[in-house]
Amino acid sequence: MNTLKRQARLFRLVRPIDAPGSRMLAEGAEWSDGAVALRWLGRWSSTSTWDGIESLLAVHAAGDGTRLHWLDPPPVRPAAPPPETQEATVWLPAPAPDGRCSRCGRPWPCLDCGP
């Protein structure tokens, strides 16, 4: 299952053949919630859905050499910086009707009158 749950991942079902190379059987997508949609290729194409990659592979890749090839790497979530390095939000006082800082009277925005 796509544990990062951010975006769909694309894959192909491939069956090896005797000569060098392989034969593509189907194209698919694993959705962010773990559900799988599979589009079978060939003369009588069809589409099927599965509750997860494990159930799909248990039925269609059991013992016959069929393999799943991911077409894109799993999404990577950027790591959040440690709390001590995050910048604090600074709220500035609102300007007065004359366009000056409502706290000190200097021209607005006044960066000296922080929170």
Sequence and secondary structure as in RCSB ss.txt:
>XXXX:A:sequence
MNTLKRQARLFRLVRPIDAPGSRMLAEGAEWSDGAVALRWLGRWSSTSTWDGIESLLAVHAAGDGTRLHWLDPPP
VRPAAPPPETQEATVWLPAPAPDGRCSRCGRPWPCLDCGP
>XXXX:A:secstr
  TT SS EEEEEEEE SSSSEEEEEEEEE TTS EEEEE STT EEEEES HHHHHHHHSSSS  EEEESS   
       GGGS        B TTSBBTTT SBSS TTS  
